[in-house]
Amino acid sequence: MLRLRRAVGAALALFPVLLLFSCNNAYGIFDDIQGQTKQKGSDIFKKTTAYTVFRFNNSYFASTAKLYTRPVSGSSWSKVSVGGTSSYFLRSAVLCGSKVYALTGEDSSDVKLYSSSDGSSWTQMTSLPTYPLDTLFSANGELFAVSHRFDEDESTNSGTSYFSLYHYDTGSTSFVPVANLQSLTDSSIRGVVYDDTNSRYYFASEGSIYYTTDVTNTSSISTTLFATTSVTIWYLSYTGTASGTGKHLYITDTDGNLYRDDFSTSDDVNSTPLSVVAEVPYSGGYMLVVGTDTDSSSNAAEGYYEGTFGSFSRGNKNSIVAHSSSIFNSTVENFPVHCFFWDSATDDLFVCISPGTSSSTYYGLYKSHYNGSSWDGWEAQ
């Protein structure tokens, strides 16, 4: 059942883009609680928010306020120099087709966009939109970017934020406005995904979802998949396999609801804003993991939920992807989840979280390995 829309404050930066059944003794997974083990990861991610992680060729890349990389077969992370310097503020980073894109600049007047074909040599891109870019999205090898402007009323010491979505046209090497997603007042772009079953690109604001089948003509998009005034859309995900839970569009809102394909099929997971959704293997089958988030109404994050659509349980010390009480309680419990990344080549699931700064035992990036029948538990990176 849909809840009344809550007021949402300043939009969170999104970084584009899973759940299971809660484990019990009947499944025989993780029922052995191991000895007390303190998490020990890299100082890079200690008490630091990680926003996204992806694989490019034989290396992983992870973003905080900087971009880091390590070999897939290694364990040591190193800072990536972007634009000839390691002294930059990273706004967003995505893998798009055969290139990595990095958006830098702490000050809105110094925003720069770079591309790299190897993850080490970077080329600055020009012909950016008039207003500074905030966030990058990647869908089906196409690059999208969100610009943001703030109009301040000095007399009242307040103002209004406006968000616009652009598509990068490789032919003209310029950013083209995406229709119906321009100058959105206090409503950020909540996601861009590609549905390869229906050959559709979906674009979400906080109140509507649009789509097109012609990404080269985004300036004339007029089709509304659906609009809502009763919920606030928070994240948009497209995940699944034909042999698993099936490929689906997943929409989450600030009231803890998860929707599949459209608003006619929903699951009231919890009362906390939900974030990213992804599909992962489990005991010969597949399942979903769903992250949680926070919002301006002070709803606390709850880590993640795992299960199947219509039957989710909160990830905890006895759940499937987690391991023991000592390990799980110092990992993702009670923290916002920004990204899940499943590497099917290595059977590793990464999660990016905001761990806070209250304890040195918390990290922003964790990984859990699937051995074909069970998960090894979250390990700090």
LUMBA-814089 format. One line per 4 residues: their letters; for each residue y, x, z of C-alpha. Coordinates in nm, 4 decimals. Each point is the difference from the previous one (the first is absolute). Layout:
<pts>
A = Y X Z | ...
</pts>
This chain:
<pts>
MLRL = 0.0000 0.0000 0.0000 | 0.3380 0.1421 -0.0946 | 0.2449 0.0733 0.2734 | 0.3749 -0.0394 -0.0218
RRAV = 0.1721 0.3051 -0.1469 | 0.1286 0.2512 0.2497 | 0.3231 0.1811 -0.0467 | -0.0618 0.3496 -0.1223
GAAL = 0.2475 0.2841 0.0462 | 0.0577 0.3097 -0.2086 | -0.2801 0.0507 -0.2482 | -0.2537 0.2693 0.0632
ALFP = -0.0681 0.2595 -0.2665 | -0.3273 -0.0704 -0.1741 | -0.2439 0.2482 -0.1293 | -0.2221 -0.1207 -0.2282
VLLL = -0.4056 -0.0491 0.0652 | -0.7300 -0.4046 0.5001 | -0.2578 -0.2199 0.2834 | -0.3518 -0.0248 0.1630
FSCN = -0.2165 -0.1854 0.2483 | 0.0419 0.1024 0.3612 | -0.2869 0.2215 0.1006 | -0.2582 -0.0923 0.2593
NAYG = -0.3399 0.1282 0.1054 | -0.1713 -0.2188 -0.2558 | 0.1472 0.2159 -0.2728 | -0.0846 0.3201 0.1839
IFDD = 0.3298 0.1669 -0.0922 | 0.1959 0.2205 0.2405 | -0.1821 -0.1351 0.3060 | -0.0364 0.3576 0.1223
IQGQ = 0.3201 0.0852 0.1886 | 0.0436 0.3732 -0.0227 | 0.1589 0.2345 0.2500 | 0.3721 0.0081 0.0621
TKQK = 0.1642 0.1672 -0.2987 | 0.3735 0.0529 -0.0347 | 0.1305 -0.0333 -0.3533 | 0.1344 0.3225 -0.1470
GSDI = 0.1720 -0.0198 -0.3369 | 0.2683 0.1928 -0.1829 | 0.3403 0.0358 0.1640 | 0.1384 -0.1344 -0.3278
FKKT = -0.1135 -0.3521 0.0904 | 0.0307 0.0176 0.3796 | 0.2232 -0.2838 0.1253 | 0.1136 -0.0442 -0.3616
TAYT = -0.0195 -0.3063 -0.2223 | -0.2082 0.0422 -0.3148 | 0.0858 -0.2446 -0.2756 | -0.2441 0.0558 -0.2813
VFRF = -0.2904 0.2189 -0.1096 | -0.1601 0.0379 -0.3425 | -0.2228 0.2319 -0.1984 | 0.1321 0.1900 -0.3011
NNSY = -0.2607 0.2066 -0.1849 | -0.1698 0.2137 0.2678 | 0.2660 -0.0369 0.2689 | 0.1172 -0.2607 0.2502
FAST = 0.3691 -0.0713 0.0459 | 0.1489 -0.1665 0.3083 | 0.3584 -0.0981 0.0694 | 0.2089 0.0040 0.3151
AKLY = 0.3647 0.1065 -0.0277 | -0.1526 0.2772 -0.2130 | -0.2851 0.0144 -0.2495 | -0.3145 0.1917 0.1014
TRPV = -0.3175 0.0938 -0.1822 | -0.3432 0.1458 0.0608 | -0.3091 0.0622 -0.2143 | -0.2533 -0.2827 0.0063
SGSS = -0.2585 0.2506 0.1222 | 0.2372 0.1579 0.2551 | 0.1598 -0.0966 0.3286 | 0.3326 0.1887 0.0131
WSKV = 0.3133 -0.1882 -0.1046 | 0.3056 0.1723 -0.1474 | 0.3508 -0.1204 -0.0806 | 0.0808 -0.0666 -0.3649
SVGG = 0.3293 0.1384 -0.1313 | 0.1761 -0.2619 -0.2113 | 0.2835 0.0865 -0.2352 | -0.0183 0.3639 0.0965
TSSY = 0.0464 -0.0557 0.3730 | -0.2009 -0.0879 0.3095 | 0.3145 -0.1275 0.1762 | 0.0106 -0.3588 -0.1189
FLRS = -0.0387 -0.3510 0.1389 | -0.2763 -0.1946 -0.1735 | 0.0737 -0.3670 -0.0540 | -0.3142 -0.0872 -0.1940
AVLC = -0.2878 0.1562 -0.1943 | -0.2597 -0.1550 -0.2320 | -0.2717 0.0978 -0.2422 | 0.0650 -0.1714 -0.3310
GSKV = -0.2257 0.0693 -0.2963 | -0.0225 0.3757 -0.0480 | 0.3101 0.0840 0.2032 | 0.1197 0.0105 0.3592
YALT = 0.3480 -0.1371 0.0655 | 0.2143 0.0974 0.2984 | 0.3223 -0.1704 0.1038 | 0.2214 0.2173 0.2230
GEDS = 0.3386 -0.0177 0.1720 | 0.0903 -0.0895 0.3571 | 0.3473 -0.1070 -0.1010 | 0.0368 -0.2761 -0.2590
SDVK = 0.2404 0.2183 -0.1963 | -0.2618 0.2716 -0.0399 | -0.3040 -0.1953 -0.1223 | -0.2092 0.1834 -0.2609
LYSS = -0.3219 -0.0946 -0.1797 | -0.2514 0.2642 -0.1111 | -0.3246 -0.0071 -0.1968 | -0.2850 0.2516 -0.0058
SDGS = -0.3069 0.0366 -0.2187 | -0.1714 0.2430 0.2378 | 0.1416 -0.0762 0.3462 | 0.1873 0.3299 0.0232
SWTQ = 0.2480 0.0253 -0.2910 | 0.2629 -0.2740 0.0000 | 0.2411 -0.1412 -0.2575 | 0.3038 -0.1980 0.1086
MTSL = 0.0357 -0.3372 -0.1698 | 0.3368 -0.1325 -0.1096 | 0.1281 -0.3410 -0.1146 | -0.0594 -0.1611 0.3392
PTYP = 0.1308 -0.3466 0.0931 | 0.3598 -0.0282 0.1214 | -0.0919 -0.0463 0.3638 | -0.2211 0.2409 0.1994
LDTL = -0.3775 -0.0359 -0.0189 | -0.1901 -0.0742 0.3222 | -0.3660 -0.0361 -0.0897 | -0.2463 0.0690 -0.2813
FSAN = -0.2956 -0.2135 -0.1112 | -0.2816 0.0799 -0.2405 | -0.2109 -0.2590 -0.1841 | -0.2379 0.0639 -0.2891
GELF = 0.1688 0.3280 -0.0865 | 0.3462 -0.1604 -0.0067 | 0.2822 0.1170 0.2276 | 0.2246 -0.2435 0.1868
AVSH = 0.2892 0.0698 0.2355 | 0.2113 -0.1979 0.2458 | 0.3745 0.0570 0.0207 | 0.2059 -0.0989 0.3025
RFDE = 0.3674 -0.0502 0.0599 | 0.1827 -0.1017 0.3168 | 0.3315 -0.1852 -0.0137 | 0.1799 0.0527 0.3284
DEST = 0.2629 -0.2310 0.1452 | 0.2142 0.2366 0.2062 | 0.1809 -0.2867 0.1699 | -0.3217 -0.1256 0.1584
NSGT = -0.1881 0.3322 0.0090 | -0.2854 -0.1656 -0.1864 | -0.1162 -0.0343 -0.3558 | -0.2622 -0.1151 -0.2493
SYFS = -0.2888 0.1903 -0.1564 | -0.1019 -0.0556 -0.3615 | -0.3327 0.1119 -0.1507 | -0.0962 0.0252 -0.3684
LYHY = -0.3236 0.0958 -0.1776 | -0.0134 0.2196 -0.3121 | -0.2738 0.1064 -0.2410 | 0.0045 0.3478 -0.1529
DTGS = -0.0114 -0.0286 -0.3798 | -0.1570 0.3177 -0.1376 | 0.1336 -0.0754 -0.3470 | 0.3657 -0.0013 0.0981
TSFV = -0.0624 0.2214 0.3076 | 0.2095 -0.2381 0.2061 | -0.0464 -0.2656 0.2665 | 0.0029 -0.3620 -0.1193
PVAN = 0.0831 -0.2882 0.2391 | -0.2868 -0.2340 0.0868 | 0.1280 -0.3563 -0.0411 | 0.0145 -0.2305 0.3035
LQSL = -0.0193 0.3022 0.2290 | 0.3604 0.1134 -0.0183 | 0.2579 0.0055 0.2814 | -0.2287 -0.1735 0.2489
TDSS = 0.2052 -0.0680 0.3127 | -0.1613 0.1421 0.3137 | -0.3422 -0.0320 -0.1630 | -0.1794 0.3184 -0.0930
IRGV = -0.2604 0.0427 -0.2750 | -0.3305 -0.0403 0.1835 | -0.2404 0.1282 -0.2635 | -0.0910 0.0705 -0.3626
VYDD = -0.3680 -0.0137 -0.1034 | -0.2072 -0.0334 -0.3163 | -0.2789 -0.2547 -0.0475 | -0.2352 0.1529 -0.2588
TNSR = -0.2110 -0.3167 -0.0164 | 0.2874 -0.2134 -0.1288 | 0.2128 0.2903 -0.1362 | 0.2902 -0.1003 0.2211
YYFA = 0.2665 0.1959 0.1861 | 0.1020 -0.1739 0.3230 | 0.3385 0.0503 0.1691 | 0.0742 -0.1338 0.3478
SEGS = 0.3200 -0.0647 0.1886 | -0.0110 -0.1446 0.3504 | 0.0030 -0.3536 -0.1366 | -0.1500 0.0014 -0.3500
IYYT = -0.2587 0.1664 -0.2214 | 0.0557 0.0480 -0.3730 | -0.2258 0.1355 -0.2701 | -0.0003 0.1207 -0.3577
TDVT = -0.2629 0.1138 -0.2474 | 0.2533 0.2013 -0.2023 | 0.1288 0.2905 0.2057 | 0.2123 0.1178 -0.2929
NTSS = 0.2081 -0.3177 0.0255 | 0.0771 -0.0201 0.3716 | 0.3623 -0.0910 -0.0702 | -0.1056 -0.3536 -0.0941
ISTT = -0.2545 -0.0890 0.2704 | 0.0401 -0.3646 0.0930 | -0.3461 -0.1055 0.1147 | -0.0307 -0.0779 0.3695
LFAT = -0.3570 0.0174 0.1251 | 0.1074 -0.1775 0.3135 | 0.2928 -0.0185 0.2351 | 0.0060 -0.0773 0.3692
TSVT = 0.2572 -0.1020 0.2556 | -0.2429 -0.0284 0.2905 | -0.1187 0.3613 0.0329 | 0.1439 0.3469 -0.0451
IWYL = -0.2062 0.2145 -0.2380 | -0.0527 0.3437 0.1509 | -0.2417 0.1952 -0.2231 | -0.1721 -0.0448 -0.3340
SYTG = -0.3370 0.1629 -0.0759 | -0.2587 -0.0170 -0.2769 | -0.3404 0.1327 0.0927 | -0.3714 -0.0511 -0.0396
TASG = -0.2867 0.0658 -0.2393 | -0.2118 -0.2307 -0.2103 | -0.3068 0.1089 0.1968 | 0.1756 -0.0356 0.3351
TGKH = 0.2235 -0.2745 0.1374 | 0.1387 -0.0581 -0.3479 | 0.3403 0.0997 -0.1340 | 0.2776 -0.1968 0.1638
LYIT = 0.3726 -0.0135 0.0548 | 0.0686 0.0068 0.3747 | 0.3286 -0.1119 0.1551 | 0.0904 0.0502 0.3657
DTDG = 0.2844 -0.1525 0.1978 | 0.1904 0.0600 0.3238 | -0.1981 -0.2684 0.1859 | -0.3372 0.1723 -0.0319
NLYR = -0.1308 -0.2023 -0.2941 | -0.2033 0.1487 -0.2838 | -0.0031 -0.1798 -0.3370 | -0.2377 0.0587 -0.2904
DDFS = 0.1129 -0.0498 -0.3608 | 0.2583 -0.2634 0.0981 | 0.1167 -0.1963 0.3036 | -0.2785 -0.2607 -0.0274
TSDD = -0.2584 0.2324 0.1601 | 0.1046 0.1519 0.3303 | -0.1344 0.1555 0.3174 | 0.1940 -0.0019 0.3269
VNST = -0.0981 0.3532 0.1066 | 0.2376 0.0417 0.2959 | 0.3642 -0.0544 0.1031 | 0.1216 0.3477 -0.0969
PLSV = 0.1476 0.0859 -0.3419 | -0.2766 0.1233 -0.2304 | 0.0422 0.2936 -0.2376 | -0.2318 0.1630 -0.2545
VAEV = -0.3459 -0.1219 -0.1019 | -0.2850 0.2026 -0.1531 | -0.3719 -0.0278 -0.0662 | -0.2486 0.2539 0.1370
PYSG = -0.3817 0.0239 0.0086 | -0.2094 -0.1090 0.2940 | -0.3777 -0.0023 0.0501 | -0.0917 -0.0416 -0.3645
GYML = 0.2842 -0.2432 -0.0646 | 0.3765 -0.0136 0.0133 | 0.2641 -0.1187 0.2430 | 0.3765 -0.0084 0.0486
VVGT = 0.2318 0.1833 0.2357 | 0.3432 -0.1523 0.0667 | 0.2858 0.1876 0.1636 | 0.2584 -0.1455 0.2365
DTDS = 0.3715 0.0689 0.0277 | 0.3053 -0.0752 0.2131 | 0.3082 -0.2054 -0.0803 | 0.3458 -0.0719 0.1381
SSNA = -0.1426 -0.2696 0.2290 | -0.1621 0.2784 0.2079 | -0.3542 -0.1001 -0.0910 | -0.2086 0.3032 0.0924
AEGY = -0.2392 0.1519 -0.2514 | -0.3731 -0.0209 0.0730 | -0.1405 0.2795 -0.2132 | -0.2299 -0.1677 -0.2518
YEGT = -0.2556 -0.2770 -0.0430 | -0.3356 0.0247 -0.1745 | -0.2384 -0.2586 -0.1432 | -0.0260 -0.2391 -0.2919
FGSF = 0.2416 -0.2695 -0.1099 | -0.0210 -0.2769 0.2569 | -0.1663 0.2199 0.2634 | 0.2023 0.2919 0.1364
SRGN = -0.0155 0.1905 0.3265 | 0.2465 0.2492 0.1374 | -0.0961 0.3643 -0.0460 | -0.0788 0.1430 0.3424
KNSI = -0.2242 0.2518 0.1755 | -0.3133 -0.1963 -0.0958 | 0.0951 -0.0828 -0.3563 | -0.1432 0.1368 -0.3214
VAHS = 0.2470 0.2554 -0.1325 | 0.1013 0.1250 0.3451 | -0.2333 0.2011 0.2201 | 0.0173 0.0332 0.3773
SSIF = 0.2498 -0.1128 0.2604 | 0.1321 0.3503 0.0572 | 0.0608 0.0617 -0.3701 | 0.1249 -0.3435 -0.1043
NSTV = 0.2482 -0.0498 0.2823 | 0.1861 0.3111 -0.1119 | 0.0034 -0.0935 -0.3659 | 0.1130 -0.3238 -0.1661
ENFP = -0.0170 -0.2649 0.2707 | 0.3298 -0.1863 0.0495 | 0.1814 0.1909 -0.2751 | 0.1459 -0.1234 -0.3322
VHCF = -0.2141 0.0772 -0.3052 | 0.1846 0.0973 -0.3206 | -0.2788 0.1016 -0.2351 | -0.3769 0.0050 -0.0477
FWDS = -0.1430 0.2338 -0.2611 | -0.3695 -0.0099 -0.0877 | -0.1302 0.3045 -0.1894 | -0.3231 -0.1208 -0.1594
ATDD = -0.0826 0.3536 -0.1180 | -0.0255 0.1329 0.3559 | -0.0633 -0.3277 0.1887 | 0.3039 0.0610 0.2197
LFVC = 0.2458 -0.2613 0.1245 | 0.3494 0.1178 0.0945 | 0.2482 -0.1999 0.2047 | 0.3737 0.0626 0.0421
ISPG = 0.1663 -0.1277 0.3172 | 0.3131 0.0233 0.2125 | -0.1359 0.1611 0.3202 | 0.3240 0.0090 0.1971
TSSS = 0.1216 0.2997 0.1993 | -0.1281 -0.0841 0.3473 | -0.3114 0.2168 -0.0088 | -0.0982 0.3242 -0.1685
TYYG = -0.3526 -0.1396 -0.0501 | 0.1192 -0.2392 -0.2712 | 0.0139 0.0934 -0.3674 | 0.1262 -0.1777 -0.3097
LYKS = -0.3013 0.0659 -0.2246 | -0.3717 -0.0571 0.0679 | -0.3198 0.0016 -0.2021 | -0.3401 -0.1606 0.0457
HYNG = -0.3049 0.0964 -0.2075 | -0.2654 -0.2457 -0.1182 | -0.3481 0.1529 -0.0164 | -0.1637 -0.2821 -0.1930
SSWD = -0.0944 -0.2147 0.2982 | 0.2630 0.0567 0.2714 | 0.3418 0.1500 0.0651 | 0.0665 0.3255 0.1861
GWEA = 0.3155 -0.1259 0.1763 | 0.3696 0.0829 -0.0291 | 0.0823 0.3697 -0.0082 | 0.3576 0.1294 0.0284
Q = 0.1193 0.1937 -0.3040
</pts>
